Every structure is written in structure tokens, then in C-alpha cells.
Amino acid sequence: MLLRRRTLVARRALVSAAAPVALTLLLSGCTLDATDAPRAVPKAFGGGAAGERLEPVASFYGAMPTGVTVSRTGRIFVNFPHWGDKVPYSVAEIRDGKPVAYPDQAINVADTGAPARHFLGVQSVVVDASDRLWVLDTGRIEWADAPVGGPKLVAVDLRTNKVVRTIVFPAGVAGPRSFINDVRFDLTRGKAGTAYLTDASTDGPNALVVVDLATGESRRRLNNDPSTRPVPDFVPTVEGQPLLNRPANGPTSPINVGADGIALSPDGKWLYYCPLSSRTLYAVSTDALTDFRRTDAQVASTIRNLGTKGMSDGLETDSAGRVYGGDIERNALVRRETDGQYRVLVRDDRLIWPDTLSVAYDHYLYVMANQLNRQAVYHEGVDLRRKPYTLFRIPIDSGPARR
């Protein structure tokens, strides 16, 4: 008991010792090895301090947020999953620096009796090229099974602030143990556009999901393909500690999270994605994904391994064709340049678990730092998160790659 108490005290001390780190470096693209082990940092460094450009946008003192998106007019939307915190609303708009339930409080009541008409476990919010807000709902509350009608995509017209479309996923696409995690849109493909999603389930099959927005038809693709699965026995080092499931009572275990981050190339030809329990970036042909006559094996033949970018919980692209991701283990944001090289944009100890990324029309990259790794499940029942959680942004020289 004394040893355990000393361990917890040491962990608290580690968490409280946060000082900004200033470092900019250039990483060359490389391929994944068998163990997906961390890469040594090359000796070639860029000049200047990194951290100084990271700007706080909003602070959150209630539930832990995960997602962020920004409209053409600069409206900022965020979401809060039901992961054990008290969540008065799942989706919010930032108004005068504070979150306000959106589009109203009624839809944010997690009513499992009417799962298709209420937000239950929102994991992501994304504004599309037509300036509609799409809400991606896992349908899961505190890891319970999703009820029929729970997993869904909900579109909100930002001009009227009213729900205009709800696409409910059938159980064969998003079942009770699925965890649909993030989404991107190509409104030029198909009669009304196409949506691409990831299923990051920790205890079920992982996959990409393709949705025809005209008909609402959806299909699972690359189901349990190695590129959508977590790396076996993956143990990252976050804030100086091996990150594992550490329940208050019971054995430790790896965090097995599959396909998570997702982004779309500006021309719509390539979908980028990555498992959370991995450091590798993948791309797959969208022509293959959306051709339902092709088998998963035929789709998999178009997959490209784009090398090691770091452990990321979110991805994004800009109009120049560059791919952004978090590097959770280094408290950093990285960018894959068009020549295939990876560059660290900013490294700062305030980036404690960089989660969702969003490139906005104001030429800023927005990122949610939510301290996910400090949750009690990873620290023997002790919650080490320290409020506030923070939404940051960093200036870039490009806008979003929305279509």
C-alpha cells in the first residue's frame, strides 16, 4: 500500500511539472517496422522556437471536450463525450468565450428512449463545404452498448440552427460495440456527396465507413484490415510514463484503439487515416473505397504506407495538400509536407494529448488539448486531469481542404 501511495504521489508530481518546451525539427518520411517502435530524432533541426505561436482560444472547466470545428464565418463548435464526466450538453457553440448548448438543450438530453432524436455519445463535430455542421454520435454512453438508432450522423443548418438531416447507421455498419470516431466529407462525389468515417472500437472490428449522402446508404470497408487495426501490444510513452489501461483493481493491458484519425486530400482522391494505437499514417484510394463492386482485398491493394508521423488522435489536411496530426508522445503537432517529409510545427508541454484538429478559413489550425491520458482508467482509479482543458490554435499559410 505504501509503495502504491508513493507511486501515485510521484505521478501527481510528474503531472504538475509542466514547462513549455521550445523545439522545431524536421523529420524525414520513413516506413513502419515490425514493432512500430518510436523513432530516434534526427540531428537536423530547423531554427527558431516552437511553442511561442500556440495561442489559447477557449478554456473548459466542466466536462472534457474532444472535437472542434470552425465554420466559414468563424463560429466555433465543440463536443463532449459521455465518458464519466457530468455532461450537461454533448454539442456546444463557443459564444463570448463560453460553451452554449447547440443547436438547443433539448436535443442534448441523452434520452436512450429516443436515441435517433437525441445526442447520446457525440465524438466529433465537422463543418462541411456547404457550411453545415455534422454531428457524429457513437450512441454509446460511458462505454455501454449503443442502442439501435444511437449511432448516427446529424446535419444542422447553420443559417437556421435547425437539424435538417439524420442518417442512422444499421447494426451491420455500426453495431452496439462500434465506436464511430471521426468523419470527413466530399460533397463533389455522388449526387449529394460522400462521407468517410472511422470505427475505432476497442473491443470490436475496426474499419472505415463510407456513406452516400443522397441515399443514406452506408458500407463498412477495410473491415479489420491490418491498417485499421491497433498495433499488437502497443505501449506509448506519454508524459514520461508507459500509457496502459490501469484499473484500480485488476491487471494492466495495452490500449487497443483502431482506426481513429481521418482526413481527405484536396482533390478527393485519397483518404488519410491512422489507428490511435500506432504511429503510422495510411492513405487509400477513394475511387476504390466508394466502388462497392470491389472487394476489401481489392481496396486494400491501393493502400499506401506513408511512414511514421507519431501517435495521433486526429488528422487534418489543408488546401495545399499537407497532412496534419498530433504527436501525443512529444506534446507536438506535426505536418506531412507534399514531398513526404514530416515537420514538427510546434512542441509545447501545454499540448497534453492533442486530440481533434481543424483547419479553418482564417488560416489557423485549431487543436483540442484535453489531457485524455490523465483519466482515472490509466492511473489506478485516480483522476489526474487538471482543469481547464484548452482549445489552442496555431497560424498556418493555408485554408481547409474541404470539397
Secondary structure, DSSP 4 states (H G I P E B T S, - for coil): -HHHHHHHHHHHHHHH--------BEE------TT-PPPPPPS-B-SS-SSTT-EEEEEE-SSPP--EEE-TT--EEEE---SSS--S-SEEEEETTEEEESS-TGGGS--TTSGGGS-SSEEEEEE-TTSEEEEEE---STTPPPPTT-SEEEEEETTTTEEEEEEEPPTTTS-TT--EEEEEEETTSSSS-EEEEEE--SSS--EEEEEETTT--EEEESTT-TTTSPPTT---EETTEE--B--SSS--B-----EEEEEE-TTSSEEEEEESS-SEEEEEEHHHHH-TTS-HHHHHTT-EEEEE----S-EEEBTTS-EEEEEGGGTEEEEE-TTS-EEEEEE-TT-SSEEEEEE-TTSEEEEEE--GGGSGGGTTT-----SPEEEEEEE-S--B---
